[in-house]
Amino acid sequence: MQRLYREHGSLATIEDQGQRVIFAFGPEHNRRVLSDVDNFHARFFAIRGPRNSAQRRLTNALLSMNGAEHKRNRRIVMGPFQKTSVEGYRAALATLATELIQPWRVNEVRDMFDDMTHYMLRVASSVLFGFDVPEMAYRIGHLTARWVAMNHELGVGAFLADEQVTASYDHLLEMADTLEREIVAMIEHRRSSDVEGNDVMSLLIRAHDEFGDRLNNDELIGQAAILFGAAHLTTANTLTWTLFLLAQHPEIAEELVHELNTVLHGEPPTVQQIEQLNVLDRVVKESMRVLPASSYSQRITAGPVELGPLCLDRGSIIIFSQFITHHMEELFPEPERFLPERWRTIRPSPYAYLPFAAGPRMCLGGPMAIMIIKMTLAVILQRYRFAVVPGATINGKVTATMLTPTTSVPMIVSDQATPFQATPVRGNIHDLVQLQSMPTPSWPLSRTWPFEFKSSESPEHGFIPPTMSPYLPASHFGATNGSQSGFGDG
């Protein structure tokens, strides 16, 4: 996409075997594509599954709906994401963030991407499915994460005449059946409970719009699965990239820590305090600008339509990109630099800065995601300092529309007395963001380091609570001269 924009400007077309994909870059095209919901439809899942299948019901949610169906469901679903509802999660989020760092130890190396991914599995599971039944909530969350990942891995390949792909498609349908059974069990548990829960599932069961309309069981199943999928990895990626950027920009990190210590005095922030943390707000905004977790998305034309000089047929694929827009120099001077200070003066339009998209389909969970990110960073940074392992290979790649690390992000955990220190790193991260000049490290660049490496990865289940995280040797996470794969050029 970067090359397409450099060489062809705000509109570019790629054709292959009769299939045409249009890339529309910049605020004006973003506004047209995202505001005109009648002509530009969303279609998040390629694999809808047979009629009356669990796969069909699970994929029938906001990200796949259009027209009147989308408007009706959005009216009902938006309730749990209103400000008053989001504020109700504050205490539980503070507890989860505190539990995240309890097993961390000074001088160990942690894979921050692994930690943030499993942490957000716990957070998303709890917020969406309940704090009172953690085992059931985590089980549904883990199943949903696997199901979403398999959907993205298979894509349209499920319809090819290939035995291996066909077997994977059958496995996807079986997984959808299992996930649906678990979600239905949760719905039944919530409906039979004498206590009104404040998790999203409970709120959705009770929710209705101004006309008294409620979601039926099939709609609850789809909305629950999609809301989890939208919340889990995007927020984990944002937390990972923000911690990485802070570690590589010590002066900014020190300014932020000073604000946190001055305002919070070691405690998790209240809702009112979160709104007072101006440096934190600028840091999070800039992180989501320079390395946005959601880097592109797509729309499908509902009928013949014009886009600039192009006349598009029904079913044309339009790609718009948050990453490209956020890196336009006319909108954000020195766009590759991490400069939170720019947010003291700039006020970009909703279509120039759009980490949660924009228009009638803007992400409902944006305010909740911001609270989770700010709460987590505030808790972590009041306790520990970090440095990226010198010479580590940090690569970013767009997978399923998300800009995600392709390898571990190994970071050395230090106490509060240790100053932040930028370290030299390898990988294509240098093509995505301009890191400040870094001093020569005091230890050699090698495959092993004088620190312990810790991961919360479970080879059997993919998730175990942080308090059970096993120690792993520092050599666990790969060489320092790994892949230099680029950021989705096509």
N, C-alpha and C positions, 0 to 999 in steps of 0.2 A: 504493500500500500504506500509506503514511503516513496518508493521508486515511481509508482504510478503518479503520485501527486507531483513529484519533482518534474517529471517528464511531460505530463499531460494536463496539469492544472486541476481545477475543481471538478471536472467531469471526465471519467475515463471508462472505456468499455473493453471487456475481454470476451472473446468469442471462441468456443471450442465445440466442434461437432454439432453446430446448430444451437447450442445453449449460450445465451448472452447474459453476462453479469455486468451491471452498471455500478460504478463507484462514484458516489456523490459526496464531495468533501466541502466543509466549511459551513458557517452559520446559516447562510441563506438556503442552501440545500437541506440542511438539518431541519430548518423551520418548515420547509415545504413538505418533506417526507414525514416528519413527526406530527405535524399539526393537521394534515389532511388525511384523517383516518378513514374516510370513505373511499379514497382512491389507493391508499397504500396500507395494505393489511399486514398483520403480524402472523408469522407461522413459525413457532419455536421448535416444534418437534417434527422430524422427517418421518418417524415411524409411529403411526397412530394405532396400529394393530387392528385385528378384525372387529367387526361390529359386535357389541355386547361383550367385549373382552375387557379384562382389567386394564390392559395397556391403553385401550381407547378411553376408559374413564379417567385413568391417571393423567393422561395428556390433555384432558379437556378442562383447561383452566385459563386464567387471565392471559398468560403469555401466548396462548393459542387461539383465543376468542377474538371476534370482531363484531362490529355492528351493534345491534340492540342487545345481543347476548352478552357482549363485553360490558356495555354500559350498565346493564342490570346487575351482573355479578360484581362489578367494581363498586357500585353503590353499597352493596351489602358487605363486601370484604373490607372496605376501607375503615370500618369502625374500629377494629383492633389496632389500627395504626395511627389513630388520632393522637394528639399530644397527650391528653389525659391518660390514655391507655399505655402509651410508651413510658410515661413517667412512673407508672405502676411497676415496671420491671426493674427499676433502679437498684433496689436493695438486693434482689436476686443476682443481678449482673455484677454488683460489687463483690458478692460472695464468690461467684464463679471465677472472677478475675483474681481474687486473693488466693483461691485454691490452685489456680494455674501456676503461680510462682512458688508455692510452698516447697515443692521438692527441688527447686533450683539451688545450686551451690556455687559459691565463688570459685573461679578458676576452672570450671568445667566448660566444655564447648557444647552448645545446644544447636540443633538444627531448627532455626526459628520458623521455617516454613512448615516443618512437621509439627512443631508445637502449636502454631496458630491454626493449622488445619484441624487438629484433633480438639483443640480448645473450642473452635467454632462449631464442631460437631456437637459438643456438649451444650454450648450456648443455644444453638438453633434448635436442638432437640428439646431443651428445657422450655424455651420461650414458646415454641410452637405447640408442643405436646404435653407439657406439664412439669412442674417442679416437684409435685407430690408423688409421682410414680417414675422416678428416674430410670429404673431398669427398662421399663416399657418404652419410655420416651427415647432413650439412647438406642434401643433395638430398632425402633421405627426410623430414627435418624440415620443410623448406619445403613439400614436397608435402602432408604431413600437415596443416600449418597451413592451407593453402588449402582442403583437403578438409573440415576441421572447420568453417571459416568458411562454406563453401557449404552445408553441412548446416543450419547455423543460419539462414542467409539464406532458404533455400527452405522448410524446415519442411513443414507440411501443404499448403502452396501447390502442391507438386509434383503433387497429385492433382486440381487444378482443371482444367477444360477451357479452358485458355488457352495459345495457341501459344507465347508468350514463356516462360511457366513450364515448359511441356513441353520446350522446347529447353534450358532450364537444367537440367531433370531429366536429360535425355540427357547433358548435359555432365558432370553430377555422376557418373553411372554410368561415363563414359569416364575421368574423373579417378580414380575408385575402382579401375578396371582398372590404370591406370598406377601408382598407389600400391602396389597389391598386388604387382605385378611387382617393384617396387623392394624391398619388404620381403622377398619370397621370395628375391630375390638376396642380400640381407643374411643371411638365415637359412642359405642354402647356403654362403655365405662363412664364416660362423661355424662351421658344422659341419665344414667341410673344413680349417679352420685347425689347425695344430699347437700354437698358443699359446692357452691358456685366457684369454679376455678377462674383464674385470671389469665391463663395461657391462651394463645391465639385460637387453638381448637375449641376451647370452651366458649370463648367470645363469639366465634363464628357460628357455633351451634345456637347460641342465643340471639345472634344478630338478625336484624331485619331492616329493610329500608323504610322510607317515609310512607310507603304504601302497604306496609305490613308483610312484604314479600320476604321469604326465607330461603336459604339454600337447602336443597334436598340432599339425600345421602350421596348420590353420585357426584354432585357438585362439591360437597364437602371433601370427598376423597381426592378429586383433582386439585382443588385449591390447596389442600394441606401439602400434597406432594410438591407442587410447583413452588409454593412459598418457601419450603425448606430448600429446594434446589437453588432458588434465587438468592437465599441468604447465606448459605454455608461457605462456599469457596470464594465468592467475591469479597466477602469481608475478611476472610483469612488471608487472601492475597493483599488486600489493602494494609492490613496490620503488618504483614511481612515486609512489604516494600517500604512502609513508613519507618519501621525500626531500622531497616538497612540504610535508608537515606539519612536518618539521624546519626547513625554510627559513622557515616562517611562525611558528616558535616558537623564537627565537634562544637563550633561556636553556636550554631543553631540549637543543638542538643542541650548545651549548657544553659542557654537562655530559657529554654522550655523547662528544664529541671528547676531553675531558680523560681520561675513562676509557680510551678506545682508545689514546691516546698513552702513558698511564701503564703499561698492561698489555702493549701490543703493540710499542711503540717502532718504529713504522713498518712492521712485518712483518705478513703475513697471519696470522690466528689459527690455532693448532693446535686440535684437537678439545677438548682439556682447557681451553684458554684461552676458547674459545667459551662453555663452561659457567660460566666465572668472570665473564663480562661482564654484570653484573646490570642496569646501566642500559640496555644494548642490548636485553636480554631484555624489560625493561618497555616500551621504546619500540616494539618489534615487536609485542608483545601489544596495546598500546593502539592502534597503527595498524590492526591487523586487527580491532579492536573497532569503532572509530569509522568507518572506511571499509573494510569487509570486501570483498575481491575477489569472493568468492562471496556474493551478497546474498540470493538465494533459491534454492530448488529445489522439486521437486515429487515427489509419489507418486501412484500410481493404486490405487484399492481393488480387491483381488482378488476380493471378493465383498461381499455386504451386511454393513455394519459400522456401529456407532454411534461417533460422535465428539462428546462432550459431549451436548447435547440433539438433535443431528442424527442422523437415520437415513439412511445413504448407500447407494445402489445400487452394484452392481458397475460398475467403470469410471469412478467419480467421481474428479475431479482435485483433489488437495489441494496447496495451496501453503504451504510454511513459509518463514520469512524470518530469516536470520541478522541482516540489517540492523535489522529491527524489534526483534528480541530484544535486540540489543546497544545499542539506544537506549531501552530501558525504564528510566525514572527510578527505579523501585523496585529495580532490579537494579544500576544504575550511576548514582549521583547526578551531576547535571550531565552528562547523556549526550552532548550535542553538543560538549563540550569535550575537547580532546586533553590528557589528564592521566596521563602514564605513572606518576606517583607513586602513583596509586590501587592499583597492583599490589603495593605493599609490604604491603597489609593485606587486600585482597579475595581470596577463593577461590571464584569462581562455580562452579556445578555444570557438568558437561559439556553439559547441555542449555540452560544460560543463556549460556555462551560457547562458540561452536561454529564457529570459522572453517574447520575441516576436517570439519564435520558431527559426528555422534556416533552411538553405538550400534554394532550389528554391521556396518554398512556405512561406518564412519568411514574417511576417506581414508587409504589405505596410504602415500601419499607425503608426509604431513604432516611427519615428521621430516626428510626430505630437503629439502623446501621451506624449512623453518626454517634448515637449515644453509646453503643457497644464499643466502637473504635476509641472514643475519647475516654470512656471509663477504663478500658483495658490499658491504654497507654499511660494514663495517670497512675494507675496502681503499679504497673511495671517500673516506670521510670523514677518513682519515689523510692524504690528499693534497690535497683541495680543499674549498673552502667554496662555498655556493650562495645565490642570491637569485632569487626569481621575478621575471621582467621586470615592472616596475610597470605596472599597468593591463591586464595580460594577462587574457583571458577563459578561465576554467577551469570547464568544465562536466563534470558526471558524469552518466552515463546507464547504466541496466541493459540490457545486451545479452547475450543467450544466458546469462542468470542472473548475469553478472558486472558489477560496478560498475566501469566503465571511463571514462577521459577521452574526451570526444567530439571534443576538439580537441587541439592540441599543448599541452605543458606546458613553456613556454620558461623556462629557468633560466640565469642568468649564472654562469659559472664563475670563481671567484676563488682566490687563493693562500691558504695557511694563515694568513698574517698578517692577512687581511681578516676582520673580525667578521661573523657571521651578522646579517642585517638583514631583518625582515619587511617586505613591501611590499603596497600595496593591490592587490587583484585583483577582477575582475568575474566574473559568471557564477553559475550555481546552486550552486556549491560552498558558498556561504554558507547554503544551505538544508540542507546535509548535515552540516556541521561548523562550530562556532563558532570562528572564528579570533580570536586576540587583537587588541586595538586596535593599529593600525599608524601609524607616524609619516608625516608628509608627505614624499613622495619628493624627492630632491635634483635629479631631472630630470623634465621634463614627461611626462604621459601622452600618448602619441602612437602612431601606427602604426609608427614606426621608432625604433630605439634605437642609441646609439653603441657597438654591439657587433656582432661577427660571429655569424651563426647557422649552426649546423652540424647536419646530419642524416645518418643512416646509411641513409636511404631510397633504394632503387633503383627508378626508374620501370619498368624492364623486368622485374626479377626479384623485387623486394620485399625483397631481402636482399643485402648485400655485407659482407665483413668490416670491422670498425671501422677498421682501418688504411687503408681505401680510402674513408672517408667524405668526400663532397664538401662544399665550402663553399657556403653559400647565403646570399643577402642577408637582413638582418633582417626585411624586409617580407614574407618568404616565408610567414609563419604568421599570416595573417588580421588582421582588425580587432579593436579593443578593445571593440566593442559588439556582440559576436556573439549567437548564439542563447541564449535563456534557458530552453531546454527543461528540464522538470522531471525528477525522479527517479521513473520508472515509477509513476504513480499508479494503474495498473490492472493 
